[in-house]
Amino acid sequence: MKVLVIIGHQHQGSFCHALASAVVEEVKAAGHEVVFHDLYAENFDPILPHGEIAGDEELDPVIRRHCDELLAADMIVIVHPNWWGQPPAILKGWVDCVFRQGTIYRFGEGGVDSEIAGKTALVFTTSNTPREIELEAFGDPLQNLWENCIFGLCGITNFTRRNFESVIMSTPEERKQWLVDLRETVKKHL
């Protein structure tokens, strides 16, 4: 199995990085191949130039590699913080640049045809807002974004998202347990 792991968090010592590291460790321990990208560490350019929107242009080699890795992956794992009910801009830009019409999906007579349909997707997010407050005030915009707007559109129905909150108010023991929970979630999908 090939597992693509993408992290969108700018601080190497973040809990998001601990989550991503735990994912990579579990995948490798199970004997699977990992492709890992830390978008900030790699200085990923999240800007989608207008000329690349058509879908038939020559792609930047970095974007081509990311597209090829997404197509080859059996499982896609995304890790990021919740910023204003959204992923950080660098990760949103990664989606814009890599989930390309004409490469990853196409609009056809029957709707959307996707080259990644049937794969597995896991999304792990962190936030500082307690869950009850977040749900009451905003619902869960990240769930809708990842499950329906991105992966659902692309035919991925084997989808799991887990939010870890409130990171800022959590204890070391809580964070240890969250890492155990994450590892169990990953194992269930391998």
DAMO-V354238 format. One record per backbone hydrogen bond with DSSP energy under -0.5 kcal/mol. CO is the residue of the C=O (numbers start at 1). NH is the residue of the N-H. Records with the same first field share a line. If there is no record, write none. Layout:
CO=NH + NH
This chain:
1=33
2=4 + 74 + 75
3=5 + 35
4=77
5=37
6=79
7=39
8=81
10=12
11=14
14=18
15=19
16=20
17=21
18=22
19=23
20=24
21=25
22=26
23=27
24=28
25=29
26=30
27=32
28=31
33=3
34=36
35=5
37=7 + 39
38=42
39=44
40=43
44=46
47=49
49=52
50=53
52=55
60=64
61=65
62=66
63=67
64=68
65=69
66=70
67=71
68=72
69=73
74=120
75=4
76=122
77=6
78=124
79=8
80=126
81=83
82=84
83=86
86=83
88=91 + 92
89=93
90=94
91=95
92=96
93=97
94=98
95=99
98=100
100=103 + 104 + 105
104=115 + 116
105=102
106=108 + 113
108=111
111=108
113=106
114=117
116=119
119=158
120=76
121=160
122=78
123=125 + 162
124=80
125=164
126=82
127=167
130=134
131=135
132=136
133=137
134=138 + 139
135=139
140=144
141=145
142=146
143=147
144=148 + 149
145=150
146=151 + 152
147=152
148=153
150=154
151=156
152=155
155=118 + 157
157=159
158=121
160=123
162=125
163=165
164=127
166=169 + 170
167=170
171=175
172=176
173=177
174=178
175=179
176=180
177=181
178=182
179=183
180=184
181=185
182=186
183=187
184=188
185=189
186=189 + 190
187=190
